[in-house]
Structure formats: structure tokens, C-alpha cells
Amino acid sequence: MSVTTVNSYGKISVTENSIALIVAHSTLDVYGVVDLAGNKFSDSVRDLFKKAYKPRGIKISTISDRINIDLDIILKYGVSINAVAESVRRVVKYNVEQFSGMLVDSININVVGVKV
């Protein structure tokens, strides 16, 4: 699937996998985020045999030219969950909008674990 928009430069298509890569790198750069969490064990096994890398714990859905993002993250022990979630939301929104030229409608963050 890809997200498509038309502007003065022409028609621009961005794949959901490339958006997921930007989201993954942006999320992991935020202090307090340890890792992205996979949804199932089968996702981890499937990743071993795939040639193309797709970040786990990220779900991208699009409606026309708006992007919705769901993140499953693991945080570092002792950090403020609210502060880290807001920081992730702000950084991911900025980076995806700058990269794709499209609007991020919502970012849902699920904290699925804490690592010491």
C-alpha cells in the first residue's frame, strides 16, 4: 500500500513501509524508549526469513492523504510514561510530516513493557 498526494510538484507516492521505517528510527531516538515491541511471536519468526525489513510494533493506516500510526513500545524503567509518550508523539509527527508531505492524523502509543 502507498499514500499518494498531489501538489504543485506532481503526484507523490510514499509506501507504508518507508513511513514505518521513519517512525521506527524517530521513535528509537527518543530518550526512554528501549525498543519497539512485536505483536506476536510469529512476527519475530517471520522476520528471520524475510528479505525486506519491516519494523515490528508499528501499524500504519491511511485515509486519503492522512496517516494514522499505532506504536507498541517498551520503555526504560524510571522514566515518566507521559513525558516519553508526548515526546515520541511530537518527534514522530514532525519527522513523518516532513518526510512525506502529508498530515499525520493520529498517533496511538501503547506501552507494552518496561525494561530495567
Helices and strands as residue ranges (DSSP letters): E 2-7, E 10-15, H 16-28, E 33-36, H 41-49, E 58-63, E 66-76, H 81-100, E 103-115
